[in-house]
Amino acid sequence: MAPAQSKFALPAMMRERTLGGVVSELTTLYVANRTRISRAVYITLALALVNRVRSAISEQKAASAREATKRAERVGTTSTVDEPDAATKKKKVELNREFFRSLLRLLRVVVPGWRSKETRLLISHTVFLVLRTLISVKVAAMDGAIVKALVKGNGREFLKRIVWWMIIAVPATFTNSMLSYHQAKLSLRYRTRLTQYIHDKYLSQLTFYGISALDDRIKNPDQLIAVDVAKFSNSLAELYSNLAKPLLDMTIYTISLSKSVGGEGVVFMSLLVQLSASVMRALTPPFGKYVADEARLEGEFRFQHSRLIDHSEEVALYGGHEAEKDTLDKGYFTLIKHVNYILRRRFYHGFMEDFVIKYFWGALGLMLCSVPVFVKLPGGVTMNMGDRTESFVTNRRMLLSASDAFGRVMFSYREIMELAGYTSRVATLLEVMDDIQAGHFEKKLVSSSGTEDNEAVLKGRGKVIESEDIRFIDVPIISPNGDVLVKALSFSLKPGDHLLVVGPNGCGKSSLFRILGGLWPVYGGTVYKPPFSDIFYIPQRPYLSRGSLRQQIIYPDGLRTMRAKGVTDADLLAILRTLTLEHLVDLYPEGWDAEAEWRDVLSGGLQQRVAMARLFYHKPRYAILDECTSSVTLDTEKAMYENAKSLGITLMTVSHRRSLWKYHSRILQFDGQGHYVFTKLDAEKRLQLEDEKEDLEVLLRQVPEIERRIAELTAL
């Protein structure tokens, strides 16, 4: 049996020795060429990174060029009012070229240049980030030295290390406080820059009106400007700190670890970590889309409450509180349902992240820290128990910091997705404002006759020419829902030709004045009109701003502008006397500087008289008066119109009151069927004709009764 056993055991031993010899030879060969192999690996990784960056830049440039071409074609060819489905498309939120393009645009806004205050804050913030990482490396080494002294039982050295550890805590805590301060300041500066930029665009070229009246892609711009901009700024400031410091920590700690445990172990561990990170990234839910949807639902819920406040009187008179409660409850529970869904997804995702980052990567880290203890690295020195303990503690501390840094990088992916959601909403606001200023609108239309027949008119563009007179030449009048009310309107007015506009509701009166005021685009024909500053509009319910009594009269001018015009408070008081409003100054001790919620303090008639005082202050060449005397007496109405005409203001009035006919010399009458009549107005003759018409209508209404009576008499 023994010879037989040795016969079978010999080949196995030869195979084992041969395998061991091969491993030994490979190890010897690797050790001899370790430096060259490491350099080749590092150079390969660097070249791969450079190639990836170059490919990403090329793709970004190509995408930007395609987007610019597409945008130019859209602005140049699209109509003012698009098809119904265009406004309902939602932008998908993800980390793609669109996100980076939008983020880059916003970054140019919040960090306008290298010499800006934001750049100085970023540089200072970066300096403290580097300082914090260097202090962390030093603290890791000091921890190892403290444990080494403890293992050796050297009390003197131990106390010395503790003192130095306490001393370095002073700059460490100061650095942490400065990092928090810089992050808060950056967030504030970002928000200030972005808010000012948005306000400049939003309140120029009547963009705020276009967003609310001519385009329905953005339902709640107030939510975007007041809330989402702040969230974007906070997210961007936090992301720089939460991303820059971990990346810096990973770089410095990796270099330090590679000197202690060897670069091979670090590279191998990095590959495993990268593989697990890729799996986690693939399993990460689209938190950016969730955040964007949550912000949208928050805005809609807030808008529903604002709408109830604005129309509280109407709702109360209708007894519609139950219906409004159902609407608000529906909006709230839709929001809460979405928030609960996000919480569930974050629970499962957080469970996966904690297991992989804290335990799986921690186990890999312990194996890496044990390399100097169990494996003698080339060029290494023999270490005793204290040196091994110091090395292990130091490496363990740096590895924990590096693992924590990588974990923060992984957690930052979720933060980046949330930033993508805020970026998408803010960038959408900027894009819509750009489109509106370029004359491109997208609105879902609900036309009574369908917009297909009106497509050619809606896609057209007319000319607007500045002139002293007002002339419309073949200009189509379009309703807000896309109906063509008048296919080609033509009339002309010269200074002093006071115009009365009459017609049934929905015939195009308001649309005409919106075109004159520059609120609506011209879909065709040619419009000659004076500049915007020469036309003043007074609606039936005038707008009263927040501010003093003086500001209600001079709006939209400010006090400095009023002084520059040479107007004094005495001049304003003379205007008020014309309208018997001088008592308003004496109602409050502050006089002209009194502030109140004037919309609630003044009655409807007083508000209309204040609006007329505003007209007398500005003295424009043309004034559009839209039922602006419906709540005043005939005597006050007479004073308003006679004084306006004496100031040289050409009046264009929308009203059904006969008492106003005598103040006008032209009439533009719409019949509501797409036709109109523009002619001279003889107020006296027209009043006679209207009286005669009413008498005939009364007689006509009596005809059935007369016929019935005749029939009764005939039957007798």
C-alpha positions in Angstrom: 0.0 0.0 0.0 2.9 2.4 0.8 4.5 2.2 -2.7 1.1 2.7 -4.2 0.4 5.8 -2.1 3.8 7.3 -2.9 3.1 6.6 -6.6 -0.1 8.6 -6.5 1.3 11.3 -4.2 4.3 12.2 -6.2 2.5 13.8 -9.2 0.3 15.8 -6.8 3.4 17.1 -5.0 5.1 17.9 -8.3 2.0 19.8 -9.5 1.8 21.7 -6.2 5.5 22.6 -6.3 5.2 23.6 -10.0 2.2 25.9 -9.2 4.0 27.3 -6.2 7.1 27.9 -8.3 5.1 29.7 -11.0 3.4 32.0 -8.4 6.9 32.6 -6.8 8.4 33.4 -10.1 5.5 35.7 -11.1 5.8 37.5 -7.7 9.6 37.9 -8.1 9.1 39.2 -11.6 6.4 41.6 -10.4 8.5 42.9 -7.5 11.4 43.5 -9.9 9.2 45.5 -12.3 6.7 46.9 -9.8 7.6 50.6 -10.5 7.2 50.1 -14.3 3.9 48.2 -13.9 2.5 50.9 -11.6 3.5 53.7 -13.9 1.9 51.8 -16.8 -1.4 51.3 -14.9 -1.5 55.0 -13.8 -0.7 56.2 -17.3 -3.4 54.0 -18.7 -5.9 55.2 -16.2 -4.9 58.8 -16.9 -5.2 58.4 -20.7 -8.6 56.7 -20.3 -9.8 59.6 -18.1 -8.5 62.2 -20.6 -10.2 60.4 -23.5 -13.4 60.2 -21.6 -13.3 63.9 -20.8 -12.5 64.7 -24.5 -15.4 62.6 -25.7 -17.8 64.2 -23.2 -16.7 67.7 -24.4 -17.2 66.7 -28.0 -20.6 65.3 -27.3 -21.5 68.5 -25.4 -20.4 70.7 -28.2 -22.4 68.7 -30.8 -25.5 68.7 -28.6 -25.2 72.5 -28.0 -24.9 73.0 -31.8 -27.9 70.9 -32.5 -29.9 72.6 -29.7 -29.0 76.1 -31.1 -30.0 75.1 -34.6 -33.3 73.6 -33.3 -34.0 76.7 -31.2 -33.3 79.0 -34.1 -35.7 77.1 -36.3 -38.4 77.1 -33.7 -38.1 80.8 -33.0 -38.0 81.6 -36.7 -40.9 79.4 -37.8 -43.3 78.7 -34.9 -46.5 80.5 -34.4 -47.6 82.6 -31.5 -50.1 80.0 -30.4 -49.1 76.4 -30.9 -51.2 73.2 -31.2 -52.8 72.0 -28.0 -50.4 69.2 -27.2 -47.3 71.4 -27.3 -47.8 73.0 -24.0 -48.5 69.8 -22.1 -45.1 68.1 -22.8 -43.0 67.8 -19.7 -39.2 67.9 -19.7 -37.6 64.7 -18.4 -35.3 65.3 -15.5 -32.0 63.3 -15.6 -28.3 63.7 -15.7 -27.8 64.3 -19.4 -26.4 67.0 -21.7 -29.5 69.1 -21.3 -29.0 69.2 -17.5 -25.3 70.3 -17.8 -26.2 72.8 -20.5 -28.9 74.3 -18.2 -26.6 74.2 -15.2 -23.8 75.9 -17.1 -26.2 78.7 -18.1 -27.3 79.2 -14.4 -23.6 79.1 -13.3 -22.8 82.0 -15.7 -25.6 83.9 -13.9 -24.6 83.2 -10.3 -20.9 83.5 -11.0 -20.7 86.2 -13.6 -16.9 86.5 -13.8 -13.5 85.8 -12.2 -13.4 89.2 -10.4 -16.9 88.8 -8.9 -17.5 88.5 -5.2 -18.8 84.9 -5.8 -15.5 83.9 -7.3 -13.6 85.3 -4.3 -15.9 83.4 -2.0 -15.4 80.2 -3.9 -11.6 80.6 -3.8 -11.7 81.2 -0.1 -14.1 78.3 0.4 -11.7 76.0 -1.6 -8.7 77.1 0.5 -10.5 76.1 3.7 -11.6 72.8 2.1 -7.9 72.0 1.3 -6.9 73.2 4.8 -9.5 71.0 6.4 -8.3 67.9 4.5 -4.7 68.5 5.4 -5.7 68.9 9.0 -7.6 65.6 8.8 -4.5 63.8 7.5 -2.4 65.3 10.3 -5.0 64.3 12.9 -5.0 60.7 11.5 -1.2 60.5 12.0 -1.6 62.0 15.5 -4.2 59.3 16.4 -1.8 56.6 15.4 1.0 58.2 17.4 -1.3 58.5 20.5 -2.3 54.8 20.2 1.4 53.8 19.8 2.4 55.6 22.9 -0.5 54.0 24.7 0.5 50.5 23.6 4.1 51.1 24.6 3.0 52.4 28.0 4.8 55.7 27.6 2.8 58.1 29.7 5.0 61.1 29.0 4.7 60.7 25.2 1.0 60.0 25.5 0.3 63.3 27.4 2.5 65.2 24.9 0.5 63.8 21.9 -2.8 64.7 23.7 -1.7 68.3 24.1 -0.7 68.6 20.5 -4.0 67.0 19.5 -5.9 69.6 21.5 -3.8 72.4 20.0 -4.6 71.3 16.4 -8.3 71.2 17.4 -8.4 75.0 17.4 -7.7 75.6 13.7 -9.7 72.5 12.9 -12.9 73.9 14.5 -12.3 77.3 13.1 -12.0 75.8 9.6 -15.2 73.9 10.1 -17.0 77.1 11.1 -15.6 79.0 8.1 -16.8 76.2 5.8 -20.3 76.6 7.1 -20.2 80.3 6.9 -18.9 80.3 3.3 -21.6 77.8 2.3 -24.3 80.0 3.7 -22.8 83.1 2.1 -22.5 81.4 -1.3 -26.1 80.3 -1.2 -27.2 83.8 -0.4 -25.1 85.3 -3.2 -26.3 82.8 -5.7 -29.9 83.5 -4.8 -29.3 87.3 -5.0 -27.7 87.1 -8.4 -30.3 84.7 -9.9 -33.3 86.6 -8.4 -32.0 89.9 -9.8 -31.4 88.3 -13.2 -34.9 86.8 -13.3 -36.5 90.1 -12.1 -34.7 92.0 -14.9 -36.1 89.6 -17.5 -39.4 89.0 -15.9 -40.2 92.7 -15.6 -38.9 93.8 -19.0 -40.7 93.8 -22.4 -43.9 92.8 -20.6 -42.6 89.3 -20.0 -44.6 88.9 -16.8 -47.8 89.5 -18.8 -46.8 87.1 -21.6 -46.2 84.3 -19.1 -49.6 84.6 -17.5 -51.8 85.6 -20.5 -50.1 84.4 -23.7 -48.3 81.2 -22.6 -49.3 78.4 -20.3 -46.1 76.4 -20.0 -45.5 77.9 -16.5 -48.5 77.9 -14.2 -47.0 79.5 -11.1 -44.0 81.8 -11.8 -44.3 83.1 -8.2 -43.4 79.7 -6.8 -40.4 79.4 -9.2 -39.0 82.8 -8.3 -39.7 82.8 -4.6 -39.2 79.2 -3.7 -37.4 77.2 -6.4 -34.7 79.7 -6.9 -33.9 79.6 -3.1 -33.8 75.8 -3.2 -31.6 75.8 -6.3 -29.2 78.2 -4.6 -29.0 76.1 -1.4 -28.6 72.9 -3.3 -25.8 74.3 -5.5 -23.9 75.8 -2.5 -24.2 72.5 -0.6 -23.3 70.4 -3.5 -20.0 72.2 -4.0 -19.0 71.7 -0.4 -20.4 68.1 -0.3 -18.7 67.2 -3.6 -15.4 69.2 -3.7 -14.3 68.2 -0.2 -14.9 64.4 -0.6 -13.2 64.4 -3.9 -10.2 66.2 -2.4 -10.3 63.9 0.6 -10.3 60.8 -1.6 -7.4 62.1 -3.6 -5.2 63.0 -0.6 -6.1 59.9 1.4 -5.6 57.6 -1.5 -2.1 59.0 -2.1 -1.3 58.6 1.6 -2.7 55.1 1.7 -0.8 54.0 -1.5 2.5 55.0 0.2 1.6 52.9 3.2 -0.2 49.8 1.8 0.9 49.9 -1.8 -0.7 51.3 -4.9 -1.9 47.8 -6.1 -4.2 47.4 -3.1 -5.7 50.8 -3.6 -6.3 50.3 -7.3 -7.8 46.8 -6.7 -10.1 48.2 -4.0 -11.0 51.2 -6.1 -12.1 48.8 -8.9 -14.3 46.9 -6.5 -15.8 50.1 -5.1 -16.4 51.4 -8.6 -18.1 48.2 -9.7 -20.4 48.3 -6.6 -21.0 52.1 -7.1 -22.0 51.5 -10.7 -24.6 48.9 -9.6 -25.9 51.3 -7.0 -26.2 54.1 -9.5 -28.1 51.8 -11.9 -30.5 51.0 -9.0 -30.9 54.6 -7.8 -34.4 56.0 -8.5 -34.9 59.2 -10.5 -34.9 61.5 -7.5 -34.5 64.6 -9.7 -37.8 63.9 -11.4 -39.4 63.3 -8.0 -38.1 66.6 -6.7 -39.3 68.5 -9.8 -42.8 66.9 -9.5 -42.9 67.7 -5.8 -42.0 71.3 -6.4 -44.7 71.5 -9.1 -47.4 70.0 -6.8 -46.3 72.4 -4.0 -46.7 75.3 -6.4 -50.1 74.2 -7.6 -51.3 73.7 -4.0 -50.0 77.2 -3.1 -51.7 78.7 -6.2 -55.0 77.2 -5.2 -54.9 78.9 -1.8 -53.8 82.2 -3.5 -56.7 81.9 -5.9 -59.2 81.4 -3.0 -57.8 84.5 -1.3 -58.2 86.6 -4.5 -61.8 85.5 -5.1 -62.9 85.0 -1.5 -65.9 87.4 -1.9 -67.2 85.6 -5.0 -66.8 82.2 -3.3 -68.6 83.4 -0.2 -71.5 84.9 -2.2 -71.9 81.6 -4.1 -71.6 79.5 -1.0 -68.8 77.6 -2.7 -66.7 76.8 0.4 -67.4 73.1 0.1 -66.4 72.9 -3.5 -63.2 74.9 -2.8 -62.5 72.6 0.2 -62.8 69.6 -2.1 -60.4 71.3 -4.6 -57.9 72.1 -1.9 -58.1 68.7 -0.3 -57.5 67.1 -3.7 -54.5 69.2 -4.3 -53.1 68.5 -0.9 -53.6 64.7 -0.9 -52.1 64.5 -4.4 -49.0 66.2 -3.0 -48.9 64.0 0.1 -49.3 60.9 -2.0 -46.3 61.8 -4.1 -44.3 62.7 -1.0 -45.1 59.3 0.6 -44.0 57.6 -2.6 -40.7 59.4 -2.5 -40.2 58.4 1.2 -40.8 54.7 0.3 -38.3 54.9 -2.5 -35.7 56.7 -0.3 -36.2 54.0 2.4 -35.2 51.1 0.1 -32.5 53.1 -1.6 -31.1 54.2 1.8 -31.0 50.6 3.0 -29.0 49.6 0.0 -26.6 52.5 0.3 -25.9 52.0 4.0 -25.2 48.3 3.6 -22.8 48.8 0.7 -21.1 51.9 1.9 -20.7 51.2 5.6 -20.3 47.4 5.7 -19.2 46.1 2.3 -16.7 48.9 1.8 -15.7 48.8 5.4 -14.8 45.1 5.1 -12.7 45.9 2.0 -11.0 48.7 4.0 -10.1 46.4 6.9 -8.5 43.9 4.4 -6.5 46.8 2.9 -5.3 48.0 6.3 -4.1 44.6 7.1 -1.7 44.4 4.2 1.3 46.0 6.0 0.7 43.5 8.9 0.5 40.3 6.9 2.4 41.1 3.7 5.9 42.4 3.5 5.9 45.0 0.8 9.0 45.6 -1.3 11.1 48.3 0.2 9.3 48.0 3.6 11.1 48.0 6.9 10.6 45.6 9.8 8.1 46.9 12.3 7.6 46.1 15.9 4.2 45.9 17.7 4.0 49.6 18.4 4.9 50.5 14.8 2.3 48.1 13.5 -0.3 49.5 15.8 0.5 53.0 14.7 0.5 52.1 11.1 -2.8 50.2 11.4 -4.6 53.0 13.3 -3.3 55.7 11.0 -4.3 53.7 7.9 -7.6 52.8 9.4 -8.3 56.5 10.2 -7.4 57.6 6.7 -9.4 54.7 5.2 -12.4 55.6 7.2 -12.1 59.2 6.1 -11.6 58.1 2.5 -14.6 55.7 2.8 -16.7 58.5 4.3 -15.6 60.8 1.5 -16.6 58.2 -1.1 -19.8 57.6 0.7 -20.6 61.3 0.6 -19.8 61.3 -3.1 -22.3 58.5 -3.6 -24.9 60.2 -1.4 -24.2 63.4 -3.5 -25.6 61.6 -6.5 -29.0 61.9 -4.9 -28.3 65.5 -4.2 -27.2 66.0 -7.8 -30.5 64.5 -8.9 -32.4 66.9 -6.6 -30.3 69.8 -8.0 -31.2 68.6 -11.5 -34.9 68.9 -10.6 -34.4 72.5 -9.4 -32.2 73.3 -12.3 -34.8 72.0 -14.7 -37.6 74.2 -13.3 -35.5 77.4 -13.1 -34.0 76.8 -16.5 -37.4 76.2 -17.9 -38.5 79.6 -16.5 -35.5 81.3 -18.2 -36.2 79.5 -21.5 -39.9 80.5 -21.5 -39.0 84.1 -20.8 -36.5 84.0 -23.7 -39.2 82.6 -26.0 -41.7 85.2 -24.9 -39.2 88.0 -25.5 -38.5 86.5 -28.9 -42.2 86.4 -29.8 -42.7 82.7 -29.4 -45.7 81.5 -27.3 -47.1 78.1 -26.6 -50.7 78.0 -25.4 -53.3 75.3 -25.3 -56.3 76.7 -27.2 -60.0 76.0 -26.7 -61.5 77.7 -29.7 -65.2 77.7 -30.3 -64.7 77.1 -34.0 -61.4 75.1 -33.9 -58.0 76.6 -34.6 -57.3 74.6 -37.8 -59.1 77.2 -40.0 -57.3 80.0 -38.2 -53.8 78.4 -38.4 -52.5 80.6 -41.2 -53.6 83.7 -39.3 -52.2 82.5 -36.0 -48.8 81.8 -37.6 -48.6 85.2 -39.2 -46.8 88.3 -38.0 -47.6 91.8 -38.8 -45.6 95.0 -38.6 -45.5 97.6 -35.8 -44.3 101.0 -36.8 -43.9 103.9 -34.4 -45.9 107.0 -35.4 -47.6 110.0 -34.0 -51.0 108.8 -35.3 -52.8 105.5 -34.8 -53.5 103.5 -37.9 -54.6 99.8 -38.3 -54.2 98.4 -41.8 -55.8 94.9 -42.3 -54.9 93.8 -38.7 -56.7 90.6 -37.5 -58.2 90.7 -34.1 -57.7 87.4 -32.2 -59.3 86.3 -28.9 -57.4 84.7 -26.1 -58.7 81.2 -27.1 -57.6 81.5 -30.7 -60.8 82.7 -32.4 -60.5 85.3 -35.2 -62.9 88.0 -34.2 -62.2 90.4 -37.0 -60.2 89.2 -40.0 -58.9 92.6 -41.1 -59.5 95.7 -39.1 -58.6 99.1 -40.6 -59.1 102.5 -39.2 -57.0 105.6 -38.4 -56.9 108.3 -35.7 -55.1 111.6 -35.4 -54.5 113.5 -32.2 -57.8 115.1 -31.2 -60.0 112.4 -32.8 -61.6 111.0 -29.7 -62.8 107.4 -30.4 -65.8 105.6 -28.9 -65.6 101.8 -29.2 -68.9 99.9 -28.7 -70.0 96.3 -29.3 -71.2 93.2 -27.5 -69.0 91.2 -25.1 -66.3 89.1 -26.8 -66.3 91.1 -30.1 -62.7 92.3 -29.9 -62.7 95.6 -28.0 -60.2 94.4 -25.3 -58.1 92.6 -27.9 -57.8 95.9 -29.9 -56.5 97.8 -26.9 -54.1 95.0 -25.9 -52.5 95.3 -29.3 -52.3 99.1 -28.9 -50.8 98.7 -25.5 -48.2 96.3 -26.8 -49.5 93.4 -24.7 -50.4 91.1 -27.6 -48.5 90.4 -30.8 -49.7 91.6 -34.2 -50.7 88.6 -36.2 -50.9 90.4 -39.5 -51.2 93.7 -41.3 -49.6 96.9 -40.1 -50.0 98.9 -37.0 -48.9 102.5 -36.7 -48.9 103.6 -33.1 -47.1 106.0 -30.8 -44.5 104.7 -28.3 -45.7 102.8 -25.2 -45.1 105.9 -23.0 -47.5 108.0 -25.0 -50.5 105.6 -24.4 -52.1 105.3 -20.9 -54.6 102.7 -20.0 -57.3 102.9 -17.3 -59.4 99.8 -16.7 -62.8 99.6 -15.0 -61.1 98.4 -11.8 -57.8 100.3 -11.6 -54.7 98.9 -10.1 -53.7 100.5 -6.8 -50.1 99.7 -5.8 -48.6 99.3 -2.3 -47.2 102.5 -1.0 -48.2 106.1 -0.1 -51.1 108.2 -1.3 -48.7 110.1 -3.4 -47.5 107.0 -5.2 -51.1 106.1 -6.1 -51.3 109.4 -8.1 -47.9 109.2 -9.8 -47.7 105.4 -10.4 -45.6 104.0 -12.0 -43.3 107.0 -11.4 -41.3 107.2 -8.2 -40.7 110.3 -6.1 -37.4 111.1 -7.7 -39.0 110.9 -11.2 -41.8 113.2 -10.0 -39.3 115.7 -8.7 -37.3 115.5 -11.9 -40.5 116.4 -13.9 -40.8 119.5 -11.8 -44.1 118.4 -10.2 -44.8 119.3 -6.6 -47.3 118.1 -4.0 -49.2 121.3 -4.6 -49.6 120.3 -8.3 -50.9 117.0 -7.2 -53.3 118.6 -4.8 -54.7 120.8 -7.7 -55.3 117.6 -9.7 -57.2 116.1 -6.7 -59.3 119.3 -6.4 -60.4 118.8 -10.1 -61.9 115.5 -9.1 -63.0 116.5 -5.6 -60.5 114.2 -3.9 -58.6 116.8 -1.9 -60.1 115.4 1.3 -58.0 112.2 0.9 -54.9 114.1 2.0 -56.5 115.3 5.2 -57.8 111.8 6.2 -54.4 110.7 7.5 -51.9 112.6 9.7 -49.1 111.6 7.4 -50.8 113.4 4.5 -49.2 112.5 1.2 -46.9 109.9 2.9 -49.8 107.9 4.4 -49.7 104.2 3.5 -52.7 101.9 3.5 -54.2 99.0 1.5 -55.9 101.4 -0.8 -57.8 98.8 -2.7 -59.7 98.0 0.5 -59.8 101.6 1.9 -61.2 103.3 -1.2 -64.6 102.6 -2.7 -65.0 101.7 -6.4 -65.9 105.3 -7.3 -63.0 106.8 -5.4 -60.6 104.3 -7.1 -61.8 105.3 -10.5 -61.3 109.0 -9.6 -57.8 108.2 -8.3 -57.0 106.5 -11.6 -58.2 109.5 -13.5 -56.0 111.7 -11.3 -53.1 109.4 -12.4 -54.0 110.1 -16.0 -54.0 113.9 -15.4 -50.6 113.7 -13.8 -49.0 111.8 -16.7 -50.7 113.7 -19.5 -50.2 111.2 -22.2 -51.0 111.8 -25.9 -53.5 109.0 -26.0 -55.7 107.4 -23.2 -57.6 104.1 -23.3 -60.6 104.3 -21.0 -62.2 100.9 -20.4 -65.5 101.5 -18.6 -63.5 103.7 -16.2 -66.5 105.9 -15.2 -69.0 103.1 -14.4 -69.0 103.9 -10.6 -69.0 107.8 -10.7 -71.8 110.3 -11.0 -72.5 112.2 -14.3 -71.1 115.4 -12.9 -67.8 113.7 -12.0 -67.8 112.0 -15.4 -68.2 115.4 -17.1 -65.3 116.8 -15.1 -63.1 113.9 -15.9 -63.6 114.0 -19.7 -63.6 117.8 -20.1 -60.4 118.1 -18.1 -58.8 115.3 -20.1 -59.7 116.9 -23.4 -58.4 120.3 -22.1 -55.0 118.7 -21.4 -54.7 117.6 -25.1 -55.3 113.9 -24.4 -56.9 111.9 -27.2 -59.5 109.6 -25.7 -60.4 106.1 -26.7 -63.3 104.9 -24.7 -65.0 101.6 -24.2 -68.4 102.2 -22.7 -72.2 101.7 -23.2 -73.2 104.9 -21.4 -74.9 107.4 -23.7 -73.7 110.3 -21.6 -70.2 109.7 -23.0 -71.1 110.0 -26.7 -70.9 113.8 -26.7 -67.2 113.7 -25.8 -66.1 111.7 -28.9 -65.9 112.5 -32.6 -65.3 109.0 -34.0 -67.0 105.6 -33.4 -65.8 102.1 -34.0 -68.7 99.7 -33.7 -68.4 95.9 -33.7 -71.4 93.6 -34.3 -69.9 90.4 -32.8 -70.1 88.6 -36.1 -66.7 89.6 -37.5 -67.9 92.9 -39.0 -67.3 96.5 -37.9 -68.2 100.1 -38.8 -65.8 103.0 -38.4 -67.2 106.4 -39.0 -67.7 109.9 -37.6 -69.8 110.3 -34.6 -72.6 112.9 -34.5 -73.6 112.4 -30.9 -76.8 114.5 -31.0 -78.1 112.8 -34.1 -77.1 109.4 -32.8 -79.0 110.0 -29.6 -82.1 111.0 -31.5 -81.8 107.8 -33.6 -81.3 105.7 -30.5 -84.3 107.3 -28.9 -86.4 106.6 -32.0 -85.1 103.0 -32.1 -86.1 102.4 -28.4 -89.6 103.9 -29.1 -90.0 101.5 -32.1 -88.8 98.6 -30.0 -91.4 99.4 -27.4 -94.1 99.5 -30.0 -92.9 96.2 -31.5 -93.1 94.6 -28.1 -96.7 95.7 -27.9 -97.7 94.2 -31.3 -98.4 90.7 -29.9 -100.7 92.1 -27.3 -102.5 94.3 -29.8 -102.9 91.3 -32.2 -104.3 89.2 -29.4 -106.8 92.0 -28.5 -107.9 92.4 -32.1 -108.5 88.6 -32.3 -110.6 88.8 -29.2 -112.7 91.6 -30.6 -113.1 89.9 -33.9 -114.4 86.8 -32.2 -117.2 88.7 -30.5 
